[in-house]
Amino acid sequence: ALPHFERAAALLPDNPEARLQLGTALLTLSRPADALPHFEAAVALDPESAQAHYRLALTLRSLGRIAEANTHYREAIALDPSLGR
């Protein structure tokens, strides 16, 4: 699946969903450093996306960047309170 997500993100670099899906695939493959720029782009392109903030938070946490992760966790929960359950 990864090549398909990479192609989609390459064809649609300004599409937040394409970036979110590629980041998710990379994170699933335990490649958080590679996923990070895609989640950052997804948040920049769609700052109202709770999922983008949440996955960025997960990624930052896995990279040991706890303070930044907490900021994005809070934003994700503010956008979608169900994520805090």
Secondary structure, 3 states (H helix, E strand, C coil): CHHHHHHHHHHCCCCHHHHHHHHHHHHHCCCHHHHHHHHHHHHHHCCCCHHHHHHHHHHHHHCCCHHHHHHHHHHHHHHCHHHHC
